């Protein structure tokens, strides 16, 4: 179930992502929005961002939405649980989806993906579990009804969400040093409206490993 809580309560808030030289983007069905517009509502999707106190990308997402919350409307989509201090002390609105216990042991029930390092297999399982629970509740419907653009932060989340919601999905690359064979297949199935890199170095990696020129860097 999707659980939206507002500022001041444990488990939710109201915030957003930076302009960063953004360009107009289009949804899967052609609706155009420009995320530089002051009125654009931004969604940030990361399954663990509200509850994980360590891990580079999760912490980045927390800090990003906290910094942007005073400037524009932002939603963070994450699994529910005990929110981190960063989220609790911010004005970010968090929409949560619960992790169904029936899926909790998915990682143990499935073998490693061939040609894929263990960390990537773990990420695949985590992303699939999160997406299934988000889809079973009202989270994806909330995305389509409330946000103008949705940011994702890994390959699997991007592939799943860009094919599931009628909202422009922007992939933010934090690194692209290692891409497995299955990773290239998953990337080919993705339909992001734009690709963004966190540095010029990452932009070069995306071009080399995946063959994409990023739309801008932040």
C-alpha positions as semicolon CSV with decimal commas, in nm:
position;residue;x (nm);y (nm);z (nm)
1;X;0,000;0,000;0,000
2;X;0,115;0,349;-0,075
3;X;0,150;0,564;0,234
4;X;0,194;0,937;0,184
5;X;0,286;1,142;0,486
6;X;0,351;1,511;0,498
7;X;0,604;1,736;0,669
8;X;0,661;1,688;1,040
9;X;0,551;1,326;1,067
10;X;0,772;1,020;1,094
11;X;0,767;0,866;0,751
12;X;0,719;1,157;0,506
13;X;0,781;1,504;0,368
14;X;0,781;1,743;0,064
15;X;1,098;1,819;-0,157
16;X;1,274;1,809;-0,508
17;X;1,560;1,773;-0,767
18;X;1,777;2,038;-0,931
19;X;1,732;2,196;-1,270
20;X;2,090;2,107;-1,371
21;X;2,057;2,236;-1,726
22;X;1,752;2,022;-1,784
23;X;1,593;1,992;-2,126
24;X;1,232;1,938;-2,227
25;X;1,142;1,570;-2,195
26;X;0,857;1,356;-2,322
27;X;0,661;1,072;-2,169
28;X;0,609;0,735;-2,338
29;X;0,290;0,874;-2,492
30;X;0,423;1,207;-2,607
31;X;0,316;1,448;-2,332
32;X;0,591;1,706;-2,311
33;X;0,710;1,877;-1,994
34;X;1,014;2,093;-1,920
35;X;1,161;2,014;-1,580
36;X;1,320;2,358;-1,564
37;X;0,976;2,505;-1,511
38;X;0,923;2,628;-1,157
39;X;0,588;2,454;-1,138
40;X;0,713;2,112;-1,247
41;X;0,658;1,847;-0,978
42;X;0,954;1,608;-0,947
43;X;0,949;1,250;-0,827
44;X;1,262;1,069;-0,704
45;X;1,241;0,689;-0,698
46;X;1,482;0,482;-0,491
47;X;1,362;0,174;-0,302
48;X;1,584;0,237;0,002
49;X;1,641;0,613;0,005
50;X;1,407;0,689;0,295
51;X;1,534;0,415;0,525
52;X;1,902;0,349;0,443
53;X;2,162;0,555;0,632
54;X;2,460;0,427;0,433
55;X;2,526;0,372;0,064
56;X;2,633;0,644;-0,171
57;X;2,330;0,667;-0,399
58;X;2,068;0,638;-0,121
59;X;2,240;0,914;0,078
60;X;2,272;1,128;-0,236
61;X;1,898;1,099;-0,299
62;X;1,820;1,194;0,063
63;X;2,040;1,502;0,046
64;X;1,907;1,601;-0,296
65;X;1,541;1,595;-0,197
66;X;1,613;1,770;0,132
67;X;1,798;2,050;-0,046
68;X;1,530;2,092;-0,310
69;X;1,226;2,066;-0,085
70;X;1,218;2,438;0,006
71;X;1,236;2,539;-0,361
72;X;0,982;2,322;-0,542
73;X;0,741;2,032;-0,502
74;X;0,907;1,689;-0,474
75;X;0,798;1,337;-0,388
76;X;1,034;1,061;-0,275
77;X;0,916;0,708;-0,354
78;X;1,073;0,451;-0,122
79;X;1,004;0,144;0,088
80;X;0,851;0,221;0,425
81;X;1,013;0,169;0,764
82;X;1,210;0,379;1,009
83;X;1,306;0,694;0,824
84;X;1,663;0,822;0,839
85;X;1,744;1,136;1,037
86;X;1,800;1,324;0,712
87;X;1,448;1,250;0,592
88;X;1,289;1,309;0,931
89;X;1,453;1,650;0,960
90;X;1,350;1,759;0,611
91;X;1,031;1,880;0,445
92;X;1,027;1,601;0,190
93;X;0,701;1,425;0,117
94;X;0,759;1,049;0,106
95;X;0,525;0,801;-0,059
96;X;0,601;0,456;0,077
97;X;0,532;0,105;-0,039
98;X;0,570;-0,190;0,193
99;X;0,788;-0,490;0,119
100;X;0,564;-0,797;0,113
101;X;0,715;-1,073;0,326
102;X;0,628;-1,326;0,059
103;X;0,896;-1,161;-0,157
104;X;1,151;-1,112;0,119
105;X;1,352;-1,422;0,028
106;X;1,353;-1,369;-0,348
107;X;1,732;-1,332;-0,350
108;X;1,774;-1,675;-0,186
109;X;1,520;-1,840;-0,415
110;X;1,680;-1,730;-0,740
111;X;2,026;-1,822;-0,871
112;X;2,291;-1,568;-0,961
113;X;2,243;-1,409;-1,301
114;X;2,505;-1,550;-1,543
115;X;2,804;-1,325;-1,616
116;X;2,687;-1,085;-1,344
117;X;2,871;-0,999;-1,019
118;X;2,694;-1,074;-0,692
119;X;2,626;-0,708;-0,615
120;X;2,444;-0,670;-0,947
121;X;2,232;-0,981;-0,882
122;X;2,140;-0,838;-0,543
123;X;2,042;-0,507;-0,703
124;X;1,830;-0,687;-0,961
125;X;1,639;-0,876;-0,691
126;X;1,596;-0,563;-0,478
127;X;1,464;-0,361;-0,769
128;X;1,221;-0,630;-0,884
129;X;1,087;-0,681;-0,531
130;X;1,038;-0,305;-0,485
131;X;0,866;-0,266;-0,822
132;X;0,627;-0,555;-0,761
133;X;0,521;-0,407;-0,428
134;X;0,492;-0,056;-0,574
135;X;0,277;-0,193;-0,858
136;X;0,056;-0,396;-0,624
137;X;-0,029;-0,086;-0,424
138;X;-0,116;0,263;-0,544
139;X;0,240;0,397;-0,581
140;X;0,259;0,389;-0,961
141;X;-0,083;0,548;-0,988
142;X;0,035;0,822;-0,752
143;X;0,337;0,884;-0,978
144;X;0,115;0,928;-1,284
145;X;-0,129;1,155;-1,104
146;X;0,111;1,375;-0,908
147;X;0,450;1,421;-1,079
148;X;0,566;1,571;-1,406
149;X;0,899;1,387;-1,424
150;X;1,042;1,088;-1,237
151;X;1,413;1,038;-1,164
152;X;1,560;0,688;-1,130
153;X;1,908;0,586;-1,022
154;X;1,985;0,238;-1,150
155;X;1,948;0,027;-1,462
156;X;1,670;-0,206;-1,345
157;X;1,451;0,063;-1,187
158;X;1,478;0,265;-1,507
159;X;1,380;-0,027;-1,731
160;X;1,082;-0,121;-1,516
161;X;0,944;0,227;-1,454
162;X;1,004;0,375;-1,800
163;X;0,785;0,098;-1,941
164;X;0,522;0,115;-1,668
165;X;0,430;0,479;-1,610
166;X;0,303;0,749;-1,844
167;X;0,542;1,008;-1,702
168;X;0,885;1,108;-1,839
169;X;1,152;0,900;-1,664
170;X;1,502;1,048;-1,636
171;X;1,793;0,817;-1,556
172;X;2,061;0,975;-1,338
173;X;2,393;0,791;-1,375
174;X;2,618;0,803;-1,069
175;X;2,872;0,570;-1,229
176;X;2,896;0,343;-1,531
177;X;3,232;0,172;-1,490
178;X;3,103;-0,185;-1,497
179;X;2,821;-0,309;-1,720
180;X;2,751;-0,683;-1,746
181;X;2,609;-0,860;-2,050
182;X;2,261;-0,884;-1,895
183;X;2,299;-0,516;-1,809
184;X;2,328;-0,420;-2,174
185;X;2,010;-0,617;-2,248
186;X;1,822;-0,445;-1,966
187;X;1,946;-0,107;-2,089
188;X;1,817;-0,185;-2,439
189;X;1,471;-0,240;-2,290
190;X;1,472;0,094;-2,108
191;X;1,279;0,393;-2,244
192;X;1,402;0,695;-2,047
193;X;1,307;1,039;-2,174
194;X;1,658;1,160;-2,088
195;X;1,987;1,040;-1,945
196;X;2,185;1,252;-1,701
197;X;2,537;1,202;-1,562
198;X;2,680;1,327;-1,233
199;X;3,012;1,422;-1,397
200;X;3,191;1,446;-1,730
201;X;3,377;1,125;-1,645
202;X;3,052;0,937;-1,591
203;X;2,917;1,081;-1,917
204;X;3,218;0,936;-2,100
205;X;3,164;0,598;-1,931
206;X;2,799;0,593;-2,040
207;X;2,905;0,665;-2,397
208;X;3,173;0,396;-2,391
209;X;2,986;0,120;-2,207
210;X;2,629;0,175;-2,328
211;X;2,667;0,386;-2,641
212;X;2,452;0,674;-2,514
213;X;2,534;1,043;-2,518
214;X;2,391;1,191;-2,199
215;X;2,153;1,485;-2,229
216;X;2,328;1,687;-1,959
217;X;2,548;1,662;-1,650
218;X;2,476;1,783;-1,298
